[in-house]
Amino acid sequence: MADRILIGTASWTDKTLIDYGLFNYRYAERKLRELADSIRELSHQTGQVHVLFNNNFGDQAQRNAMELQGRLKA
């Protein structure tokens, strides 16, 4: 199962955390493979699976979503 990271409420309200890279990253290929495997497994148990990326600085989320989509189609 994919790792889950819980962040305290302060991180959602403190805009300075963006400067420290809280949302400024891209998922590594290894993590995308793990996510794709977990999503495939989950898709066998339910009708729909929705995926949201929380790395919303710049275009990292969109790039990772496209990479993940490609992995899921393969």
C-alpha positions in Angstrom: 0.0 0.0 0.0 1.2 3.5 -0.7 2.8 5.5 2.1 0.5 8.0 3.9 1.9 11.2 5.3 -0.2 13.1 7.8 0.7 16.7 8.2 -0.5 18.9 11.1 -3.1 21.7 10.5 -0.5 24.4 10.8 1.1 23.2 7.6 -2.1 24.0 5.7 -2.3 27.6 7.0 1.4 28.6 7.1 2.1 29.8 3.6 5.9 30.1 4.4 6.1 26.3 4.3 5.9 26.4 0.5 9.3 28.1 0.6 10.7 25.1 2.4 9.6 22.7 -0.3 6.6 21.1 1.4 4.8 20.9 -1.9 7.8 21.5 -4.3 8.8 18.0 -5.3 8.2 15.3 -7.9 7.5 11.7 -7.1 10.3 9.3 -8.1 9.8 6.6 -10.7 10.0 3.9 -8.0 7.2 5.6 -6.0 5.0 6.0 -9.2 5.5 2.3 -9.9 4.4 1.5 -6.3 1.4 3.8 -6.6 0.4 2.3 -10.0 0.5 -1.2 -8.4 -1.6 -0.1 -5.4 -4.1 1.6 -7.7 -4.4 -1.5 -9.9 -5.0 -3.6 -6.8 -7.6 -1.2 -5.5 -9.4 -1.0 -8.9 -10.2 -4.7 -8.6 -12.1 -4.0 -5.4 -14.1 -0.9 -6.5 -15.7 0.6 -9.5 -13.7 3.8 -9.6 -10.4 5.1 -8.2 -9.6 8.8 -7.9 -6.0 9.9 -7.5 -4.9 13.4 -6.3 -1.3 14.6 -6.1 -0.4 17.0 -3.3 2.8 18.2 -4.9 1.1 21.3 -6.2 4.0 23.7 -6.7 4.5 24.6 -10.3 3.5 21.7 -12.6 4.9 18.8 -10.6 1.4 17.3 -9.9 0.4 17.5 -13.6 3.7 15.9 -14.8 3.4 13.1 -12.2 -0.2 12.5 -13.1 0.7 12.1 -16.8 3.5 9.7 -15.8 1.2 7.7 -13.6 -1.4 7.6 -16.3 1.1 6.2 -18.7 2.1 3.5 -16.2 -1.5 2.6 -15.6 -2.2 2.2 -19.4 0.9 0.0 -19.8 
